[in-house]
Amino acid sequence: VITSINFLEENGAYDNVDYVSYDVLGDVVCGGPAMPIREKTTQEIYIPMSGEMMALYAANNIAKGILKYAHAGGVRLGGLICNERQ
């Protein structure tokens, strides 16, 4: 994830954008997935999730990571997006 983000930054992919979407594992919030939060390139994070137990677990881990870096990076949890099955 870190290498990908560095590549995109070097090639101007983040210049003048309104939003960026990442697909990360929710069970590990350290390392690569936390980089946009630590680097202060993120202002608000929305977590899409289903109502299934592992999705709730992953969303909770991501929310904990956001809370950990919220004050230093100025990021906040914008909300949860429900993506349930029928």
C-alpha positions in Angstrom: 0.0 0.0 0.0 2.8 2.4 0.9 4.6 1.8 -2.4 1.3 2.4 -4.3 0.5 5.6 -2.5 4.1 6.9 -3.1 3.9 6.1 -6.8 0.5 7.9 -7.1 1.8 11.0 -5.2 5.0 11.1 -7.4 2.9 11.0 -10.5 0.4 13.7 -9.5 -2.6 11.4 -9.0 -3.6 13.3 -5.8 -3.4 16.8 -7.4 -6.8 18.6 -7.3 -9.1 15.7 -6.4 -12.2 15.6 -4.3 -12.0 12.1 -2.9 -9.8 9.0 -3.0 -11.0 5.5 -2.5 -8.9 2.7 -0.9 -9.7 -0.9 -0.5 -7.8 -2.2 2.6 -7.9 -5.1 4.9 -9.8 -4.2 8.1 -8.1 -6.6 10.3 -4.8 -4.8 10.2 -4.8 -1.0 10.6 -1.1 -0.5 11.1 1.4 0.0 8.3 0.2 0.7 4.8 -3.6 1.3 5.3 -2.8 3.8 8.1 -0.4 5.8 5.9 -2.9 8.3 4.5 -4.1 9.0 8.0 -0.5 9.5 9.4 0.6 11.6 6.5 -2.2 14.1 6.9 -3.5 13.4 3.4 -7.0 12.4 4.6 -9.6 14.6 6.2 -12.6 12.3 6.5 -13.1 8.5 6.3 -16.2 6.5 5.5 -16.3 2.8 6.1 -18.5 0.6 3.9 -19.6 -2.5 5.7 -22.2 -5.2 5.9 -24.0 -6.3 9.1 -22.0 -9.5 9.3 -19.8 -10.2 12.3 -16.4 -10.0 10.5 -17.4 -6.8 8.7 -18.3 -5.3 12.0 -15.0 -6.5 13.5 -13.0 -5.0 10.6 -15.0 -1.7 10.8 -14.2 -1.5 14.5 -10.5 -2.0 13.9 -10.5 0.7 11.2 -12.3 3.1 13.6 -9.8 2.4 16.3 -7.0 3.3 13.9 -8.8 6.5 12.9 -9.1 7.4 16.6 -5.4 6.7 17.2 -4.3 9.2 14.6 -7.3 11.6 14.8 -5.5 14.3 16.8 -2.2 14.2 15.0 -3.5 13.9 11.5 -6.7 15.9 11.8 -8.8 13.0 10.3 -12.2 12.0 11.5 -14.7 9.2 10.9 -17.3 10.5 8.5 -19.6 7.6 9.0 -20.5 4.0 8.2 -22.0 3.0 4.8 -24.4 0.0 5.0 -23.8 -2.5 2.2 -26.0 -5.4 3.2 -27.2 -8.4 1.2 -30.9 -8.9 0.5 
